[in-house]
Amino acid sequence: MDAMDAFTRFTNQTQGRDRLFRATQYTCMLLRYLLEPKAGKEKVVMKLKKLESSVSTGRKWFRLGNVVHAVQVTEQSIHATDLVPRLCLTLANLNRVIYFICDTILWVRSVGLTSGINKEKWQMWAARHYYYSLLLNLVRDLYEISLQMERIAHDRAKREKSQDPLGHSVADEETEWLQSFLLLLFQSLKQHPPLLLDTVKNFCDILNPLDQLGIYKSNPGVVGLGGLLSSIAGIITMVYPQMKLKIR
């Protein structure tokens, strides 16, 4: 048990380092995008590009910890009590494991251990499975948000019924449905910070594979900003474990 605990702590530390490296990588990407159009910033842009490349290469050494963590999370998600999170999280984590395997194969090619690997094909496979993983996580987030909104709406209806037995007219409800929906959404996320963090993280992350797969083309500035925000959200959940969305 002690050895397992030590390995788990090592894995968590590896994840923490990966998050810091990731934040640095996307910060460099964002700054490079902002500085490239400006005259006289060529040297700074070149240094940022080299740092971004070095950090990206350094992150490859943390893949073992990420693969192990993804497998562990997959095993946990299988035992979720709610059917929708169980399906979404299990399939998402399986796709994430495949993504890390593809990424490891690309790393093996990049360090020259083998040359018979089609880089473009494996990059597309990695991006596709990463996209599927994030899409399934977003479906789970939307499901959790809908449950929170339903609970808040039910509580509000009970309070309004006790205060106003006659209720509101149908016309009033039709004119205020959008306002009520946005208010419910805001209250749901405000009362559940882990759900807000997880939704923001997955939404920001999915910008990268959307761009790589050509589903929604953006630019390095958007991808860099999304990656930075996602990395910050990930760091928060590691520093404060209570901010991580729990599996029900």
MIDO-636122 format. One line per field, with one value per residue (C-alpha): residue number from 1; residue in one letter; x, y, z. Coordinates in nm, 4 decimals. Layout:
REM MIDO-636122
num <- NUM|...
residuo <- A|...
px <- X|...
py <- Y|...
pz <- Z|...
***
This chain:
REM MIDO-636122
num <- 1|2|3|4|5|6|7|8|9|10|11|12|13|14|15|16|17|18|19|20|21|22|23|24|25|26|27|28|29|30|31|32|33|34|35|36|37|38|39|40|41|42|43|44|45|46|47|48|49|50|51|52|53|54|55|56|57|58|59|60|61|62|63|64|65|66|67|68|69|70|71|72|73|74|75|76|77|78|79|80|81|82|83|84|85|86|87|88|89|90|91|92|93|94|95|96|97|98|99|100|101|102|103|104|105|106|107|108|109|110|111|112|113|114|115|116|117|118|119|120|121|122|123|124|125|126|127|128|129|130|131|132|133|134|135|136|137|138|139|140|141|142|143|144|145|146|147|148|149|150|151|152|153|154|155|156|157|158|159|160|161|162|163|164|165|166|167|168|169|170|171|172|173|174|175|176|177|178|179|180|181|182|183|184|185|186|187|188|189|190|191|192|193|194|195|196|197|198|199|200|201|202|203|204|205|206|207|208|209|210|211|212|213|214|215|216|217|218|219|220|221|222|223|224|225|226|227|228|229|230|231|232|233|234|235|236|237|238|239|240|241|242|243|244|245|246|247|248
residuo <- M|D|A|M|D|A|F|T|R|F|T|N|Q|T|Q|G|R|D|R|L|F|R|A|T|Q|Y|T|C|M|L|L|R|Y|L|L|E|P|K|A|G|K|E|K|V|V|M|K|L|K|K|L|E|S|S|V|S|T|G|R|K|W|F|R|L|G|N|V|V|H|A|V|Q|V|T|E|Q|S|I|H|A|T|D|L|V|P|R|L|C|L|T|L|A|N|L|N|R|V|I|Y|F|I|C|D|T|I|L|W|V|R|S|V|G|L|T|S|G|I|N|K|E|K|W|Q|M|W|A|A|R|H|Y|Y|Y|S|L|L|L|N|L|V|R|D|L|Y|E|I|S|L|Q|M|E|R|I|A|H|D|R|A|K|R|E|K|S|Q|D|P|L|G|H|S|V|A|D|E|E|T|E|W|L|Q|S|F|L|L|L|L|F|Q|S|L|K|Q|H|P|P|L|L|L|D|T|V|K|N|F|C|D|I|L|N|P|L|D|Q|L|G|I|Y|K|S|N|P|G|V|V|G|L|G|G|L|L|S|S|I|A|G|I|I|T|M|V|Y|P|Q|M|K|L|K|I|R
px <- 0.0000|0.2899|0.4437|0.1066|0.0587|0.4085|0.3431|0.0108|0.1808|0.4462|0.1776|0.0008|0.3260|0.3951|0.0512|0.1221|0.4455|0.2680|0.0030|0.2724|0.4595|0.1321|0.0461|0.3928|0.3605|0.0264|0.1386|0.4291|0.1900|-0.0423|0.2392|0.4008|0.0713|0.0287|0.3869|0.4363|0.2608|0.4670|0.7895|1.1143|0.9870|1.1445|1.4029|1.1445|0.9121|1.1968|1.2840|0.9188|0.8980|1.2064|1.0769|0.7378|0.9059|1.1310|0.8423|0.6311|0.9164|0.9617|0.5948|0.6413|0.8315|0.5177|0.3051|0.3574|0.1944|-0.0911|-0.1582|-0.1609|-0.3920|-0.6290|-0.6504|-0.7196|-0.9926|-1.1482|-1.1710|-1.3356|-1.5876|-1.7122|-1.8502|-2.0434|-2.4014|-2.5648|-2.5888|-2.5167|-2.1936|-2.0856|-2.1171|-1.9762|-1.6789|-1.5870|-1.5907|-1.4159|-1.1356|-1.0925|-1.0504|-0.8060|-0.5960|-0.5884|-0.4890|-0.1935|-0.0874|-0.0937|0.1000|0.3615|0.4059|0.4587|0.7174|0.9001|0.9202|1.0333|1.3329|1.4436|1.3765|1.1873|1.1244|0.8489|0.5645|0.3287|0.3392|0.0376|-0.1835|-0.0983|-0.1432|-0.4932|-0.5766|-0.4511|-0.6516|-0.9650|-0.9574|-0.8749|-1.1758|-1.4050|-1.2837|-1.3524|-1.6882|-1.8049|-1.6845|-1.8831|-2.1934|-2.1475|-2.1069|-2.4274|-2.6096|-2.4871|-2.5847|-2.9350|-2.9738|-2.8611|-3.0990|-3.3869|-3.3197|-3.3016|-3.6152|-3.8012|-3.6962|-3.7936|-4.1337|-4.2064|-4.1169|-4.3210|-4.6189|-4.6188|-4.5838|-4.8175|-5.0822|-5.2421|-4.9162|-4.8086|-4.9879|-4.8749|-4.8000|-4.5584|-4.3818|-4.3454|-4.1907|-3.9504|-3.8359|-3.4950|-3.4264|-3.5320|-3.3144|-3.0036|-3.0678|-3.1047|-2.7818|-2.5942|-2.7228|-2.6449|-2.2817|-2.2451|-2.3651|-2.1439|-1.7902|-1.6395|-1.8947|-1.8117|-1.4386|-1.4828|-1.7071|-1.4677|-1.1714|-1.3322|-1.4656|-1.1249|-0.9485|-1.1726|-1.0675|-0.7350|-0.8660|-1.1452|-0.8738|-0.6515|-0.9377|-1.0624|-1.4048|-1.3696|-1.0586|-0.9206|-0.5736|-0.2794|-0.4032|-0.7408|-0.5824|-0.3162|-0.5688|-0.7922|-0.4987|-0.3821|-0.7290|-0.7690|-0.4274|-0.5130|-0.8406|-0.6496|-0.3933|-0.6737|-0.8303|-0.4936|-0.4139|-0.7698|-0.9015|-1.2470|-1.2794|-1.2602|-1.5948|-1.6741|-1.7988|-2.1465
py <- 0.0000|0.2340|0.1741|0.2379|0.5595|0.6739|0.6007|0.7851|1.0877|1.0734|1.0617|1.3598|1.5549|1.4684|1.5991|1.9189|1.9740|1.9012|2.1639|2.4251|2.3382|2.3503|2.6944|2.8173|2.6673|2.8350|3.1644|3.1663|3.0890|3.3742|3.6274|3.5267|3.5819|3.9249|4.0372|3.9011|4.1926|4.4521|4.5837|4.5336|4.2309|3.9665|3.8567|3.8323|3.6336|3.3961|3.3420|3.2747|3.0274|2.8402|2.8371|2.7108|2.4301|2.3369|2.3281|2.1222|1.8710|1.8637|1.7811|1.4561|1.3128|1.3447|1.1259|0.8118|0.9777|1.1059|0.7626|0.5985|0.8697|0.8338|0.4567|0.5093|0.7641|0.5267|0.2553|0.5038|0.6279|0.2729|0.2684|0.5967|0.5539|0.7835|0.6281|0.9434|1.0433|0.6781|0.6436|0.9871|0.9693|0.6088|0.6718|1.0077|0.8558|0.5650|0.8165|1.0088|0.6944|0.6384|1.0036|0.9651|0.6447|0.8271|1.1148|0.8744|0.7175|1.0673|1.1334|0.8094|0.9319|1.2828|1.1543|0.9362|0.5933|0.4991|0.6589|0.4385|0.6386|0.8594|1.1782|1.3463|1.0374|0.9878|1.3588|1.3438|1.0316|1.1982|1.5160|1.3129|1.1087|1.4195|1.5912|1.2941|1.2920|1.6628|1.6470|1.3667|1.5595|1.8626|1.6448|1.5336|1.8989|1.9976|1.7087|1.8189|2.1797|2.0689|1.8810|2.1870|2.4131|2.1706|2.1627|2.5418|2.5869|2.3355|2.5166|2.8526|2.7227|2.5967|2.9343|3.1287|2.8983|2.9607|3.3379|3.3736|3.0969|3.2398|3.2056|3.4016|3.4340|3.2344|3.5607|3.6671|3.3318|3.3521|3.6986|3.6162|3.2642|3.3755|3.5900|3.3054|3.0564|3.2758|3.3451|2.9729|2.9028|3.1731|3.0523|2.6885|2.7644|3.0124|2.7570|2.4830|2.6234|2.2805|2.2430|2.5933|2.5190|2.1857|2.3390|2.6293|2.3903|2.1522|2.4346|2.6045|2.2739|2.1764|2.4864|2.3195|1.9944|2.1890|2.3922|2.0897|1.8879|2.1857|2.1777|2.5365|2.7223|2.9789|3.1268|3.0716|3.3594|3.1954|2.8518|3.0019|3.1906|2.8833|2.6633|2.9123|2.9420|2.5644|2.5176|2.7674|2.5823|2.2544|2.3980|2.5273|2.1809|2.0303|2.2924|2.2805|1.9227|2.0271|2.2327|1.9201|1.7966|1.4722|1.1524|1.0717
pz <- 0.0000|0.0820|-0.2609|-0.4283|-0.2294|-0.3231|-0.6923|-0.6784|-0.5210|-0.7917|-1.0608|-0.9078|-0.8897|-1.2528|-1.3445|-1.1539|-1.3436|-1.6700|-1.5901|-1.5178|-1.8369|-2.0299|-1.8927|-1.9925|-2.3410|-2.4142|-2.2594|-2.5048|-2.7919|-2.6924|-2.6428|-2.9713|-3.1543|-2.9947|-3.0633|-3.4164|-3.5951|-3.4068|-3.5556|-3.3643|-3.1716|-3.3954|-3.1362|-2.8586|-3.0842|-3.1761|-2.8074|-2.7253|-3.0125|-2.8886|-2.5310|-2.6471|-2.8429|-2.5495|-2.3041|-2.5451|-2.5764|-2.1994|-2.1482|-2.3409|-2.0415|-1.8280|-2.0583|-1.8491|-1.5483|-1.7645|-1.9169|-1.5736|-1.4379|-1.7363|-1.6802|-1.3079|-1.3788|-1.6349|-1.3686|-1.1291|-1.3851|-1.4526|-1.0963|-1.1240|-1.0027|-1.2599|-1.6075|-1.8135|-1.6321|-1.6284|-2.0066|-2.0887|-1.8524|-1.9335|-2.3097|-2.2647|-2.0584|-2.2997|-2.5823|-2.3662|-2.3130|-2.6910|-2.7379|-2.5014|-2.6798|-3.0155|-2.8618|-2.7239|-3.0699|-3.2135|-2.9422|-3.0282|-3.3892|-3.2888|-3.0865|-3.3780|-3.2284|-3.5441|-3.8816|-4.0230|-3.8651|-4.0647|-3.8567|-4.0168|-3.9791|-3.6106|-3.5403|-3.6865|-3.4846|-3.1672|-3.2370|-3.3198|-2.9980|-2.7936|-2.9518|-2.8746|-2.5132|-2.4634|-2.6428|-2.4136|-2.1088|-2.2256|-2.2673|-1.9066|-1.7991|-1.9788|-1.8125|-1.4688|-1.5438|-1.6474|-1.3159|-1.1198|-1.3127|-1.2583|-0.8842|-0.8551|-1.0678|-0.8491|-0.5307|-0.6774|-0.7905|-0.4393|-0.2886|-0.5460|-0.4977|-0.1242|-0.1740|-0.4733|-0.4817|-0.7992|-0.9935|-1.3020|-1.6323|-1.9330|-2.1171|-1.8421|-1.8588|-2.2372|-2.2270|-1.9472|-2.0437|-2.1753|-1.8717|-1.6423|-1.8328|-1.8134|-1.4456|-1.3755|-1.5654|-1.3746|-1.0389|-1.1229|-1.2053|-0.9185|-0.6645|-0.8105|-0.8746|-0.9597|-1.2413|-1.3679|-1.3663|-1.5437|-1.8122|-1.8757|-1.8887|-2.1389|-2.3567|-2.3719|-2.4402|-2.7306|-2.9295|-3.0141|-3.1729|-3.3441|-3.5167|-3.5929|-3.7429|-3.9450|-3.7796|-3.6601|-3.7731|-3.5297|-3.4763|-3.2364|-3.0199|-2.9542|-2.9027|-2.6753|-2.4634|-2.4378|-2.3408|-2.0771|-1.9187|-1.9236|-1.7606|-1.4862|-1.4209|-1.4041|-1.1615|-0.9364|-0.9164|-0.8191|-0.5549|-0.4204|-0.4696|-0.3454|-0.6676|-0.8832|-1.0171|-0.8377|-1.0012|-0.8707
***
